[in-house]
């Protein structure tokens, strides 16, 4: 059922009035008021953040040289959903559970040399860029993965009954985007990816993120042990929180998603209060870490492009963001897997295509975790 046609209740839409936008400030005084090389904003799924800084001259080239990008358009060609020109944008945000390099020392993943999309979120930025909707995709969803070609030109055949997170492991960013577009029928305008080590350092550079927990969370696999109460999480603790699935609730991926969504909102709240734009060194450190951490699609593969993109998102706060999980049900044959609720999911995709709020009926009666309300910002 299309979200346009109903007077039914909808998931509460974030408020229309965002924080007052500050000017871009292109004077040549102190770096904190100089040309913004990157502007602070959130990335998603699973707490993945695009952070920014300011710099001129050699700083610009240093930051630009940090960035990594992949040419999604060239890899996927023209066999994609059409672009929707209604002022909105759709961004696929991935966090990878690669265990390579320094990441192997971080908790919560499998040290088998492979990489999977541990966190996946579709971020829909509504027309006017004052609010956003975020749809988390459970990594354990069984899907029919389409045939795809990765950015190295290697073709990968289609597979039925594959886990969603294996798409990234099979063909990297291009196959992950292809899979999401196949599920949703929505073209992804941009792609952002963050690795473990970078996420942890970003949180440390930010000075930690304050959260309040209503229950004790203990999970040796993700190196996390938090008593109930208020905490300022270090990068290591934040990473453990967004990756834990055994430390609280029913141990499901759906519960982990609830923790991730709560952390993203806490992070957005934190960013507003740290005063990075008045501290040039902190601003540069964050920008340097962020540009080393993120991998983008080629359209965002320069500091200038990333500036323009993130500058348009600065008015979106946690109060202007609605977060849901893709409608699924537990697989009767395997409770550790979930299956897409196609009819209800279609309500979500129709709403995003038409730049409308996601109807409440799209998520009613679907599978949920048991970690809602455990963490708040």
C-alpha positions, 0 to 999 in steps of 0.5 A: 500500500502506498504511503501517499494514499492513506490517512493512517497514522505515520511514524512521527515525522521529525520537526520542520524547524532545524537549527539555525544554519551558520554561514560557510565563512570564506574569510582568511582569518583563523582556520576555525573561521576559514574555508570549511574543508569538511563540515561535521555531520552524522553518518549511519549504520551502526554509528558510522559518522562523516566528520569535518574540519577546516583548513586551507592550502596544504591542509586541503591537499593533505585531507584530499589525499586521505580520501578513498573512493569507488566508482559505483556508477561505472561498475553497475552501469545503467541497469539500476533504478532511475534517479528520482528528481524530487529534491531528496537523496538516498545514501547507503551507509555501511560499516564493515566487519573486516578483520584485516590490518589493525582491525583484527585487534578490535572486538566483535568480528570474525578473524577469517580474512573476509569482510561483510557489511556489519552495519547497513543503513539507508539514509533518506534525506528529505527535500529541503534537507531539514529532516531524514529517515533512516532504515536499518537493514538486518545483516542476517536477512536472507535475500536473493542476491542479484548478479553484480560486477565489482569495481575491479570488473569481476562478475559475480553470479546471482545467489538465492537465499544468501545473507544480506551482509555477504553481498559486500564480502562477495563484490565489495561496495558495488555489489552491496549497492546493487543488492540494496537497489534490488531489494528496494527499487530505489537508486542510491545517490551516494555511498559511505563506508567506515572501518572499525579502527577509524570509527574508534579513533573518531569517537576518541578525537571527539572526546567520547560520547555520553549515553545512559544505559538502563541495564548492565551490558556485558559482552566479552566478544565485543569487549564491552562491560557497562553498568546501568547509568550514565557513561562517556564512552571511549572509542573502544566502548562505543565500537563495542556498543554498536557491535554487541548482540549478546550483551543485552536483550535476546542476543539478536541482530535486531537488538543490536540495531536498536542499540546502534540507532540509539547511539547514532542519536546520542552522537548527533546530540554530542556533536552539537556541544563539543565546540569543535569549530572554535578549536582549530587543532581538534577540528583538524584532528577530526577532519584528518581521521574522518578523511582517512576513515571513510570510503565514498562513491566517486562523486564524493571522492574529493574534499570539495564534493564532501563539503558541499554534500555535508554542508547540506545536512548540517540542519538535521539533528536527532530530533529531525531523524526518524529511524526504523528497521526494515520490516522482517520476520524470523525465519521459521527454519532458523531463528538466527535468520530473518526474512523480508516482509515484502508487503510491509517493506514496500510501504517503506520503499514507496514512502521514500520514493515519494519523499513521504513519512514512513507509515506506522503500519509498515513496522507494526507486527514485524520482528523486533529486538529486545534492546529498545530503550536500553540506551539513550543520549 
